[in-house]
Amino acid sequence: MKTAWFYPLVRLTARTAFLLTRVKVTGREYFPRTGPVIVCANHINSADPPLLGLQVPRNPVFFLAKKELFQNKFFGRVLRGSGAIPLNRAGVSGGSIKLARQVLDHGGALIIFPEGKRNPDGRLSSAQPGAAYLAATFGVPIVPAAITGTETVKGRWWFLKSRRVTIAFGRPFRLTEADVQIEKDDLGGHGDRIMEAVAGLLPPSYRGVYGNVPE
């Protein structure tokens, strides 16, 4: 999968929009510099994808986005050209798998939000099966990522307000080896393992249903 010619312009636009946002990043040293990797993060606000994408030390960065965002032809074309792959949040379509495999087969970085939805209060919810299926099927390293502070990105003039956002990357791990047959009954456990890794990077007040994860 390739990005469009306007991909650098999209990144520049995102940087400009968040010019007043001070982003503190930790754990960037854990991020694999080469080879395929899946980044799994919590999801609070629509600002999460661009902010996280700008801090991933790889370029280009691809990400999975709910298929409903692609219904508008123009916006859908912009999203695809910017590295977005449409995803059915209740499952994984053949098209999503094919495009994700193209990214990973070429050693790319793929961002997934396992919850499949935004949680404006910042508290984690249970993972949907899609992210666990992709991560387990491909058997590539997963880098957990935790985002805090984007719940303040709201209002008509949000881009004119100063705010603090923190992004923490954790140590990479694998769910399975590559090309291992995934049983449907295992997806819940795989999803919980991913979200527990994310929860371990978050303050206790953000952990939601994963509040029992140790410090």
Backbone as JSON, one array per atom type, in Angstrom:
{
  "sequence": "MKTAWFYPLVRLTARTAFLLTRVKVTGREYFPRTGPVIVCANHINSADPPLLGLQVPRNPVFFLAKKELFQNKFFGRVLRGSGAIPLNRAGVSGGSIKLARQVLDHGGALIIFPEGKRNPDGRLSSAQPGAAYLAATFGVPIVPAAITGTETVKGRWWFLKSRRVTIAFGRPFRLTEADVQIEKDDLGGHGDRIMEAVAGLLPPSYRGVYGNVPE",
  "N": [[0.84, -1.2, 0.0], [0.54, 2.2, -0.86], [1.2, 5.63, -0.07], [-0.36, 8.76, -1.02], [0.61, 11.46, -3.26], [0.15, 13.75, -1.82], [0.67, 13.2, 0.8], [2.9, 14.22, 2.44], [1.99, 16.85, 2.66], [-0.35, 16.56, 4.14], [0.73, 15.73, 6.6], [2.17, 18.03, 7.26], [0.06, 19.85, 7.53], [-1.22, 18.75, 9.75], [0.77, 19.1, 11.7], [0.8, 21.88, 11.81], [-1.81, 22.44, 12.69], [-1.68, 21.49, 15.29], [0.13, 23.14, 16.5], [0.2, 24.64, 18.85], [0.0, 22.74, 20.74], [1.57, 21.08, 23.27], [3.51, 18.32, 23.28], [4.49, 15.63, 25.15], [6.67, 12.98, 24.94], [7.39, 9.67, 25.76], [9.41, 6.7, 25.98], [10.13, 6.33, 23.35], [12.46, 5.14, 22.57], [11.99, 2.44, 22.63], [10.83, 1.77, 20.27], [10.87, -0.18, 17.37], [13.22, 0.37, 14.84], [13.34, -0.57, 12.29], [11.61, -2.9, 10.12], [8.42, -4.68, 10.22], [5.72, -3.45, 12.23], [3.12, -3.16, 14.66], [1.26, -0.66, 16.09], [-0.55, -0.28, 18.99], [-3.05, 1.52, 20.51], [-4.81, 3.48, 23.03], [-7.97, 5.23, 22.66], [-9.17, 8.38, 22.64], [-9.94, 10.79, 21.44], [-10.63, 12.37, 18.27], [-8.33, 13.58, 17.59], [-6.29, 11.89, 18.22], [-5.2, 10.0, 16.19], [-3.68, 11.7, 14.26], [-1.88, 13.02, 16.04], [-0.54, 10.89, 17.31], [0.52, 9.62, 15.06], [2.35, 11.53, 14.16], [4.29, 11.34, 16.09], [5.34, 8.81, 16.01], [8.35, 7.22, 15.36], [8.79, 6.66, 12.59], [8.32, 6.73, 9.05], [6.54, 6.47, 6.04], [3.49, 6.38, 8.05], [0.89, 4.13, 8.66], [-2.63, 3.6, 9.26], [-5.5, 2.08, 10.82], [-8.89, 2.82, 10.28], [-12.3, 3.49, 11.15], [-14.75, 2.22, 8.93], [-16.89, 3.86, 8.31], [-15.97, 6.43, 8.06], [-15.12, 6.67, 5.49], [-17.19, 7.03, 3.79], [-17.88, 9.42, 2.53], [-16.87, 10.4, -0.6], [-14.77, 12.2, -1.36], [-13.47, 12.81, 1.12], [-12.88, 10.23, 1.85], [-11.02, 9.52, -0.12], [-8.94, 11.25, 0.53], [-8.28, 10.26, 3.06], [-7.42, 7.62, 2.44], [-5.2, 8.21, 0.83], [-3.65, 9.29, 2.76], [-2.77, 7.23, 4.22], [-4.68, 5.68, 5.51], [-6.65, 2.81, 6.34], [-9.69, 1.29, 5.71], [-11.79, -0.09, 8.25], [-13.87, -2.61, 9.54], [-15.36, -2.39, 12.54], [-16.51, -4.4, 14.02], [-15.43, -6.68, 13.12], [-13.12, -8.14, 10.73], [-12.5, -7.33, 7.44], [-11.87, -8.89, 4.22], [-10.61, -7.1, 2.5], [-9.42, -5.23, 4.25], [-7.58, -6.87, 5.55], [-5.9, -7.58, 3.42], [-4.76, -5.08, 2.65], [-3.54, -4.31, 5.05], [-1.68, -6.38, 5.29], [-0.06, -5.8, 3.09], [1.18, -3.45, 3.96], [2.63, -4.39, 6.22], [4.14, -6.47, 5.13], [5.96, -5.03, 3.72], [7.51, -4.01, 5.66], [6.37, -1.93, 7.14], [4.85, 0.52, 9.45], [1.97, 0.19, 11.38], [-0.87, 1.64, 12.73], [-3.25, 0.87, 15.2], [-6.37, 1.16, 16.85], [-7.5, -0.58, 19.32], [-9.93, -0.53, 20.81], [-11.86, 0.33, 19.09], [-13.46, 2.54, 19.04], [-14.03, 5.96, 20.13], [-13.38, 7.08, 23.44], [-14.47, 9.53, 25.15], [-14.25, 10.24, 27.86], [-11.84, 9.28, 28.54], [-11.43, 6.8, 29.74], [-10.53, 3.41, 29.55], [-12.07, 0.98, 27.42], [-13.34, -2.32, 26.62], [-11.53, -4.35, 24.25], [-12.28, -4.56, 20.75], [-12.66, -7.31, 18.39], [-11.18, -6.98, 16.01], [-8.53, -5.74, 15.96], [-7.02, -7.52, 17.54], [-7.22, -9.81, 15.99], [-5.81, -9.13, 13.62], [-3.26, -8.51, 14.68], [-2.53, -10.93, 15.89], [-2.67, -12.7, 13.73], [-0.68, -11.83, 11.91], [1.58, -11.9, 13.46], [3.57, -10.04, 14.1], [5.76, -7.66, 15.82], [4.19, -5.88, 18.5], [3.72, -2.61, 19.53], [2.76, -1.12, 22.41], [0.85, 1.82, 23.07], [0.12, 4.76, 24.88], [-2.14, 7.37, 25.3], [-2.72, 10.52, 26.73], [-4.57, 13.42, 27.65], [-5.74, 14.36, 25.29], [-8.43, 14.6, 25.6], [-8.99, 17.19, 26.1], [-9.04, 18.47, 23.72], [-11.2, 20.15, 22.12], [-14.12, 22.02, 21.08], [-14.89, 24.88, 18.99], [-12.69, 26.51, 18.35], [-10.41, 25.01, 18.92], [-7.8, 24.64, 18.0], [-6.49, 26.95, 18.56], [-5.86, 26.99, 21.15], [-3.69, 26.44, 23.9], [-2.36, 23.37, 25.08], [-1.57, 20.34, 26.92], [-0.31, 17.22, 25.99], [0.33, 13.8, 26.49], [2.24, 11.11, 25.3], [2.98, 7.79, 25.57], [5.17, 5.23, 24.79], [5.44, 1.68, 24.92], [7.31, -1.35, 25.7], [7.97, -3.54, 22.96], [6.07, -6.48, 22.0], [4.96, -9.82, 21.13], [1.97, -11.46, 20.06], [1.61, -13.95, 18.84], [3.45, -16.28, 16.81], [4.27, -15.75, 13.33], [1.77, -16.48, 10.84], [0.26, -18.34, 12.28], [-2.54, -20.36, 12.98], [-5.49, -18.77, 13.95], [-7.77, -19.09, 16.51], [-11.2, -18.34, 16.92], [-12.2, -18.16, 19.51], [-10.01, -17.38, 20.94], [-9.59, -14.72, 20.54], [-10.64, -12.83, 22.33], [-8.99, -13.07, 24.61], [-6.51, -12.38, 23.47], [-7.07, -9.73, 22.75], [-7.47, -8.59, 25.29], [-4.92, -8.87, 26.34], [-3.47, -7.09, 24.79], [-4.73, -4.65, 25.5], [-4.2, -4.57, 28.22], [-1.48, -4.13, 28.2], [-1.44, -1.55, 27.17], [-2.9, -0.27, 29.18], [-1.13, -0.45, 31.3], [0.6, 1.61, 30.8], [-0.81, 3.86, 31.3], [-2.15, 6.44, 33.52], [-3.79, 5.48, 36.61], [-6.48, 6.47, 36.67], [-7.3, 6.45, 34.06], [-7.61, 3.86, 33.24], [-9.98, 2.37, 33.2], [-11.94, -0.43, 32.4], [-9.78, -2.03, 32.68], [-8.65, -1.64, 35.12], [-7.41, -3.14, 37.08], [-4.87, -3.73, 36.36], [-1.49, -4.08, 37.23], [0.77, -1.57, 38.59]],
  "CA": [[0.0, 0.0, 0.0], [1.33, 3.41, -0.98], [0.54, 6.89, 0.24], [-0.52, 9.63, -2.17], [1.59, 12.53, -3.39], [-0.12, 14.82, -0.86], [0.92, 12.72, 2.17], [3.69, 15.2, 3.22], [1.17, 18.03, 2.92], [-1.25, 16.19, 5.24], [1.52, 15.77, 7.84], [2.46, 19.44, 7.55], [-1.19, 20.44, 8.0], [-1.44, 18.26, 11.12], [1.74, 19.78, 12.58], [0.36, 23.26, 11.94], [-3.03, 22.46, 13.5], [-1.33, 21.22, 16.69], [1.32, 23.93, 16.79], [0.14, 25.1, 20.23], [-0.11, 21.58, 21.62], [2.86, 20.6, 23.75], [3.43, 16.87, 23.37], [5.59, 14.96, 25.84], [6.75, 11.61, 24.47], [8.31, 8.79, 26.48], [9.51, 5.35, 25.47], [10.4, 6.25, 21.91], [13.6, 4.26, 22.36], [11.53, 1.06, 22.49], [10.21, 1.58, 18.97], [11.76, -0.79, 16.38], [13.54, 1.32, 13.77], [13.11, -1.23, 11.0], [10.77, -4.08, 10.18], [6.99, -4.45, 10.45], [5.3, -3.24, 13.62], [1.76, -2.69, 14.88], [1.12, 0.2, 17.26], [-1.9, -0.39, 19.55], [-3.2, 2.64, 21.45], [-6.16, 3.86, 23.47], [-8.57, 6.22, 21.74], [-9.98, 9.35, 23.39], [-10.38, 11.92, 20.63], [-10.25, 12.27, 16.86], [-6.97, 14.12, 17.47], [-5.31, 10.85, 18.53], [-4.44, 9.47, 15.04], [-2.6, 12.57, 13.75], [-0.85, 13.28, 17.06], [0.27, 9.68, 17.47], [1.25, 9.39, 13.82], [3.46, 12.47, 14.08], [5.32, 11.0, 17.08], [5.94, 7.53, 15.69], [9.64, 7.51, 14.69], [8.85, 5.99, 11.29], [7.57, 7.48, 8.05], [5.18, 6.84, 6.4], [2.75, 5.62, 9.05], [-0.45, 3.76, 8.21], [-3.51, 3.35, 10.41], [-6.83, 1.56, 10.56], [-9.94, 3.76, 10.67], [-13.63, 2.92, 10.94], [-15.14, 2.33, 7.53], [-17.87, 4.92, 8.13], [-15.29, 7.68, 7.7], [-14.8, 6.65, 4.07], [-18.42, 7.11, 3.01], [-17.75, 10.58, 1.67], [-15.86, 10.03, -1.61], [-13.6, 13.08, -1.3], [-12.77, 12.6, 2.38], [-12.36, 8.87, 1.81], [-9.82, 9.53, -0.95], [-7.89, 11.9, 1.31], [-7.88, 9.33, 4.11], [-6.62, 6.54, 1.84], [-3.92, 8.76, 0.42], [-2.89, 9.64, 3.96], [-2.34, 6.01, 4.88], [-5.77, 5.06, 6.27], [-7.25, 1.57, 5.84], [-11.02, 1.15, 6.31], [-11.93, -1.26, 9.11], [-15.14, -2.93, 10.17], [-15.0, -2.49, 13.95], [-17.03, -5.64, 14.59], [-14.7, -7.81, 12.54], [-12.08, -7.72, 9.79], [-12.85, -7.71, 6.08], [-10.76, -9.35, 3.4], [-9.89, -5.94, 1.97], [-8.59, -4.69, 5.32], [-6.47, -7.8, 5.77], [-5.0, -7.48, 2.28], [-4.03, -3.82, 2.72], [-2.67, -4.37, 6.23], [-0.58, -7.28, 4.97], [0.84, -5.08, 2.21], [1.98, -2.54, 4.79], [3.54, -5.14, 7.08], [5.09, -7.22, 4.3], [6.99, -4.1, 3.27], [8.21, -3.48, 6.83], [5.77, -0.68, 7.57], [4.27, 0.72, 10.78], [0.52, 0.25, 11.28], [-1.5, 2.05, 13.98], [-4.58, 0.32, 15.44], [-7.02, 1.51, 18.11], [-8.25, -1.82, 19.56], [-11.27, -0.33, 21.36], [-12.77, 0.5, 17.96], [-14.28, 3.74, 19.22], [-13.47, 6.95, 21.03], [-13.91, 7.17, 24.8], [-14.17, 10.92, 25.5], [-13.88, 10.41, 29.27], [-10.48, 8.8, 28.69], [-11.36, 5.51, 30.42], [-10.44, 2.3, 28.61], [-13.15, 0.0, 27.28], [-12.84, -3.61, 26.12], [-11.1, -4.37, 22.85], [-13.03, -5.25, 19.71], [-11.83, -8.41, 17.9], [-10.41, -6.71, 14.79], [-7.1, -5.49, 16.19], [-6.41, -8.75, 18.03], [-7.12, -10.74, 14.87], [-4.72, -8.72, 12.75], [-1.98, -8.61, 15.38], [-2.22, -12.34, 16.09], [-2.5, -13.35, 12.43], [0.58, -11.47, 11.28], [2.67, -12.28, 14.35], [4.64, -9.04, 14.12], [5.84, -6.99, 17.12], [3.21, -4.88, 18.88], [4.19, -1.57, 20.45], [1.62, -0.46, 23.06], [0.99, 3.28, 23.2], [-0.91, 5.36, 25.74], [-2.34, 8.8, 25.04], [-3.51, 11.26, 27.7], [-4.63, 14.86, 27.42], [-6.49, 14.77, 24.09], [-9.81, 14.9, 25.96], [-9.13, 18.65, 26.15], [-9.1, 18.99, 22.35], [-12.62, 20.29, 21.79], [-14.54, 23.39, 20.85], [-14.73, 25.38, 17.62], [-11.36, 27.1, 18.16], [-9.5, 24.17, 19.69], [-6.42, 24.75, 17.51], [-5.91, 28.2, 19.04], [-5.67, 26.85, 22.6], [-2.53, 25.68, 24.34], [-2.7, 22.21, 25.91], [-0.51, 19.35, 27.08], [-0.66, 15.84, 25.65], [1.42, 12.87, 26.75], [2.21, 9.85, 24.56], [3.98, 6.87, 26.12], [5.36, 3.96, 24.09], [5.93, 0.61, 25.76], [8.19, -2.33, 25.08], [7.26, -4.38, 21.98], [5.84, -7.9, 22.31], [4.2, -10.53, 20.1], [0.89, -12.34, 20.52], [1.86, -15.26, 18.28], [4.38, -16.28, 15.7], [3.61, -15.48, 12.06], [1.04, -17.52, 10.12], [-0.35, -19.31, 13.19], [-3.99, -20.37, 12.86], [-6.1, -18.09, 15.08], [-9.11, -19.54, 16.87], [-12.09, -17.23, 17.27], [-12.35, -18.09, 20.96], [-8.8, -16.82, 21.52], [-9.47, -13.3, 20.24], [-10.9, -12.03, 23.53], [-7.78, -13.08, 25.43], [-5.5, -11.6, 22.78], [-7.44, -8.33, 22.88], [-7.22, -8.16, 26.66], [-3.47, -8.76, 26.54], [-3.07, -5.82, 24.17], [-5.23, -3.52, 26.27], [-3.49, -4.55, 29.49], [-0.18, -3.49, 27.95], [-1.73, -0.12, 27.05], [-3.32, 0.21, 30.5], [0.05, -0.33, 32.15], [1.27, 2.87, 30.49], [-1.73, 4.95, 31.62], [-2.46, 6.69, 34.93], [-4.91, 4.64, 37.06], [-7.8, 7.04, 36.38], [-7.61, 6.23, 32.65], [-7.57, 2.44, 32.9], [-11.31, 1.85, 32.96], [-12.21, -1.85, 32.67], [-8.49, -2.68, 32.95], [-8.15, -0.96, 36.31], [-6.66, -4.04, 37.97], [-3.51, -3.94, 35.85], [-0.52, -3.56, 38.21], [1.59, -0.41, 38.21]],
  "C": [[0.88, 1.24, 0.0], [0.51, 4.62, -0.56], [0.49, 7.74, -1.03], [0.53, 10.75, -2.15], [1.4, 13.61, -2.33], [0.12, 14.39, 0.59], [1.78, 13.7, 2.98], [2.89, 16.45, 3.56], [0.2, 17.77, 4.08], [-0.5, 16.25, 6.57], [1.84, 17.2, 8.24], [1.22, 20.14, 8.1], [-1.46, 20.03, 9.44], [-0.49, 18.96, 12.09], [1.3, 21.23, 12.83], [-0.85, 23.36, 12.85], [-2.72, 22.28, 14.98], [-0.09, 21.99, 17.13], [1.36, 24.37, 18.25], [0.02, 23.96, 21.23], [1.28, 21.08, 21.98], [2.75, 19.1, 24.03], [4.68, 16.32, 24.04], [5.56, 13.48, 25.44], [7.78, 10.84, 25.29], [8.32, 7.42, 25.82], [9.79, 5.23, 23.99], [11.58, 5.32, 21.6], [13.21, 2.8, 22.21], [11.06, 0.74, 21.06], [11.2, 0.96, 17.98], [11.99, 0.18, 15.21], [13.33, 0.74, 12.39], [12.19, -2.42, 11.22], [9.32, -3.75, 10.49], [6.67, -4.31, 11.93], [3.86, -2.74, 13.64], [1.74, -1.89, 16.17], [-0.33, 0.11, 17.73], [-2.05, 0.65, 20.66], [-4.64, 2.79, 21.9], [-6.67, 4.99, 22.59], [-9.54, 7.11, 22.51], [-10.67, 10.33, 22.46], [-9.95, 11.71, 19.19], [-8.87, 12.87, 16.61], [-5.91, 13.04, 17.68], [-4.53, 10.35, 17.3], [-3.35, 10.42, 14.53], [-1.51, 12.82, 14.78], [0.05, 12.07, 17.25], [1.12, 9.43, 16.24], [2.47, 10.3, 13.68], [4.6, 12.1, 15.03], [5.94, 9.63, 16.86], [7.23, 7.77, 14.91], [9.83, 6.73, 13.4], [8.01, 6.82, 10.31], [7.69, 6.77, 6.7], [4.6, 5.94, 7.48], [1.35, 5.36, 8.51], [-1.32, 3.49, 9.43], [-4.86, 2.83, 9.92], [-7.87, 2.54, 11.09], [-11.31, 3.15, 10.35], [-14.12, 3.22, 9.53], [-16.14, 3.45, 7.27], [-17.24, 6.24, 7.71], [-15.03, 7.79, 6.21], [-16.04, 6.81, 3.18], [-18.46, 8.3, 2.08], [-16.59, 10.32, 0.69], [-14.6, 10.89, -1.51], [-12.78, 12.81, -0.04], [-12.16, 11.19, 2.42], [-11.08, 8.79, 0.99], [-8.66, 10.16, -0.21], [-7.37, 10.96, 2.39], [-6.99, 8.22, 3.55], [-5.24, 7.03, 1.43], [-3.02, 9.13, 1.57], [-2.47, 8.42, 4.76], [-3.4, 5.3, 5.69], [-6.31, 3.83, 5.56], [-8.61, 1.42, 6.49], [-11.16, -0.17, 7.07], [-13.36, -1.39, 9.61], [-14.85, -3.21, 11.64], [-15.5, -3.77, 14.6], [-16.3, -6.87, 14.07], [-13.63, -7.28, 11.6], [-12.46, -8.23, 8.41], [-11.62, -8.17, 5.32], [-9.94, -8.21, 2.85], [-8.96, -5.33, 3.0], [-7.36, -5.55, 5.55], [-5.44, -7.66, 4.65], [-4.14, -6.22, 2.36], [-3.08, -3.8, 3.91], [-1.46, -5.27, 5.96], [0.42, -6.59, 4.03], [1.76, -4.16, 3.0], [3.04, -3.31, 5.56], [4.55, -5.94, 6.28], [6.23, -6.33, 3.8], [7.68, -3.41, 4.46], [7.66, -2.19, 7.37], [5.25, -0.68, 8.99], [2.77, 0.95, 10.62], [-0.06, 0.58, 12.65], [-2.91, 1.48, 14.05], [-5.09, 0.83, 16.78], [-7.95, 0.35, 18.47], [-9.66, -1.64, 20.11], [-12.31, -0.11, 20.25], [-13.68, 1.7, 18.07], [-13.54, 4.71, 20.12], [-14.15, 6.85, 22.4], [-13.58, 8.55, 25.33], [-13.8, 11.14, 26.96], [-12.48, 9.87, 29.56], [-10.34, 7.42, 29.29], [-11.43, 4.37, 29.4], [-11.71, 1.45, 28.61], [-12.55, -1.27, 26.68], [-12.48, -3.53, 24.65], [-12.12, -5.06, 21.96], [-12.11, -6.31, 19.09], [-10.9, -8.08, 16.75], [-8.92, -6.56, 15.0], [-6.39, -6.75, 16.64], [-6.24, -9.75, 16.89], [-5.94, -10.39, 13.97], [-3.36, -8.93, 13.42], [-1.57, -10.07, 15.56], [-1.94, -13.05, 14.77], [-1.13, -13.07, 11.84], [1.79, -11.79, 12.15], [3.83, -11.3, 14.4], [4.68, -8.37, 15.49], [4.74, -5.95, 17.29], [3.89, -3.89, 19.81], [2.97, -0.94, 21.09], [1.89, 1.03, 23.19], [-0.17, 3.82, 24.01], [-0.94, 6.86, 25.53], [-3.17, 9.41, 26.17], [-3.48, 12.74, 27.34], [-5.46, 15.28, 26.22], [-7.97, 14.98, 24.39], [-10.06, 16.4, 26.06], [-9.21, 19.27, 24.76], [-10.57, 19.03, 21.92], [-12.96, 21.77, 21.65], [-14.2, 23.87, 19.45], [-13.32, 25.89, 17.36], [-10.29, 26.33, 18.91], [-8.04, 24.37, 19.28], [-5.74, 26.04, 17.94], [-5.61, 28.14, 20.54], [-4.45, 25.99, 22.9], [-2.98, 24.53, 25.24], [-1.5, 21.28, 25.98], [-1.06, 17.96, 26.76], [0.57, 14.97, 25.93], [1.19, 11.59, 25.94], [3.34, 8.98, 25.1], [4.0, 5.59, 25.29], [5.92, 2.93, 25.05], [6.83, -0.35, 24.99], [7.4, -3.21, 24.1], [7.13, -5.82, 22.46], [5.05, -8.51, 21.15], [3.09, -11.36, 20.75], [1.15, -13.78, 20.08], [3.02, -15.15, 17.31], [3.59, -16.08, 14.41], [2.91, -16.72, 11.52], [0.53, -18.65, 11.02], [-1.87, -19.21, 13.06], [-4.63, -19.78, 14.12], [-7.51, -18.63, 15.3], [-9.94, -18.35, 17.34], [-12.2, -17.06, 18.78], [-11.14, -17.45, 21.65], [-8.72, -15.3, 21.38], [-9.7, -12.42, 21.47], [-9.67, -11.94, 24.42], [-6.67, -12.28, 24.8], [-5.78, -10.1, 22.91], [-7.17, -7.79, 24.26], [-5.72, -8.0, 26.92], [-2.95, -7.45, 25.95], [-3.47, -4.65, 25.05], [-4.58, -3.44, 27.65], [-2.12, -3.9, 29.35], [-0.35, -1.98, 27.82], [-2.06, 0.45, 28.42], [-2.13, 0.41, 31.43], [0.84, 0.94, 31.93], [0.45, 4.09, 30.88], [-1.82, 5.2, 33.12], [-3.67, 5.86, 35.34], [-6.29, 5.17, 36.67], [-8.23, 6.83, 34.94], [-7.85, 4.76, 32.31], [-8.92, 1.77, 32.73], [-11.49, 0.4, 33.35], [-10.93, -2.64, 32.93], [-7.83, -2.06, 34.18], [-7.35, -1.82, 37.26], [-5.25, -4.32, 37.48], [-2.51, -3.34, 36.83], [0.27, -2.39, 37.67], [2.87, -0.88, 37.5]]
}
